[in-house]
Amino acid sequence: MQPLRRTFLRGSAASLLLPLLGTGLLRPGAVQAAPWKRDAFSATSTGAGLKALNIPLLSETRDIIVNAPEIAENGAKVDIEISSNLPNTRSLLLFADKNPLPLCAELEFGDNALPYTKIQIKLAESMRIRAVARTADGKNHVAFRDIKVTLSGC
């Protein structure tokens, strides 16, 4: 009974999608993800990652709030919360300076989105992390947080 049901479901799904493919409303090749920033995510230093993302200058601010533990018992899973009180924040980036690949995340936000994220990252050792906020006017701001790791995660 099960093989017959599976064959029927497969055939009905195909018959529903076939008219959409024929009219051009469903184009499998047109749906693509955002371009991959290979140079930034494969950079081995924070400076190289910032350069690949075209971030020349950073101004330190207290408007970026980084909540992270002062001491992480296990570097394999460190919870970090980042929020920005800067007006028109368009993206948040997270760098772990001493990791083999320092750029951990880049998150982009829409017009009315609240610039907040909670991320779990791995830390190779005790280090300083930096959260970078990019605003709509092209300015880049940074906040730092030092984290001590007792057991390495990388």
N, C-alpha and C positions, 0 to 999 in steps of 0.2 A: 504494500500500500504506500509506503514512504517514497520509493523511487518514482512512482506515478505522480505523486503530489509534487515532488521536486521538479519533475519534467514540466508539469503544468505551470508551476510558478515561474520557471525560467522562460517558458514560451510566452506567458502573458506579459512579463516585464519587457521582453524584446518587442512585442507587438505594440506596447504603449510608447516606447521610445522611437520606434521606426518612423512614424509620421513627423516627429520633431526633427529628426536628422534630415529627412527629405525636404522639409520646408526651410531649413537653414537656421531655425531658432535655437537648435542645440548644436554647438560646434565644439567638439572635444579639444581641438587644437588651440582655441581662443582663450581657454581658461588656463592661466598660468600664475604662479606665485610671484611675489615681489622679487626683484633681482637679488641674487645672492652676493653679499659683500665679502667675497672670499679673502681679499687682501687684509681687511680689518680683522676678521675672525681667525685668520691664520698668522697674524703678527705675533712675534715672540716677545715684544716689549710694549709697554703702555704707550710710549711715545710713537712707535711705529703704527699702532692701532689708531691713535688720534690723528696721525698724519694721513692714514688711508681713508679716514672718515671726513677729511678736510676740516678739522677742528684745530685752528692754529693757536688761539688764545682762550684761556679759561680764567674766569674771575670767581674767586671763592665767595660763597654766600651762605647765610644761615637759613635761607628760604627753602633749601632742600633738606628734608628730614630723613635721616638714615637710622632706622632702628635695627640693631644687630647686637648679639651678645658680646660682652667684653671678652669672655672666655668661652670658646667652643670646645666641648669635650671631645667631639669627633669631627674632624675636618671633612668627612665624606658627606655630611649633610648639615649645612649652616643656613638657617632661615634669616632672610634679610628683607625688611620692609622699606620701601622708598616712596616718599610722597613729595610733591613739589607745590609750594605756595606761590611760585612765580606766575604772573599772568601770561596766558597764551603759551604754555608749555606744550611743545609738539612731540618731544621724544625724551626718553630717559635711557641712559646707558649705564652699565655697571662694569667696572674694571676691578680685577683682583691683581694687584701689581706683580706679585711674585709667582703667580701660576704660570705653567708652561705656555698657555695661551691666555693672556690677561683679559681680553674682552669676553665677558660672560653672557651679556644680554643687551639687546637693543629693542626697545618697545616704542612704537609710535602711537600717538593718540589723535583722535579726531577733534573737531572744533569744540564740542561741548563735553568731552570726556574728562573725568577726574584723573589727573596724572598721579596714579597710585599703583604700586605693584608689590607683590610678595613673592620672592624668589628663593629657591633652595639651590645653593651652589656648593661646589667642592673647593676646599682650600688646601693647598699643598703644605703650608706652614703658617706660622704667625705672620701677619702682614697688614698692610693698610689697603683698604678698599676705597674706591672713589666712585661716586655717583655723579654723572654728568647730565644736566638738563639743557636741552636745546629749545629755544623759544622761537616764535614766529618771526620776530624781527632779526633773526640770524645770530643772536648772542648766545654764548655758551657759558654755563655756570657749573661749578663743581662743589661738592661737599665730601669730606673724608671721614673715615671711621677706622680705628685700629682694632683688630681682632687677634687675640691670642689663641692658638690652636694647640691642644695637648696631644692629639693623635692625628697624624697626617691623613688627608683624604685622597690625594692624587698618587 
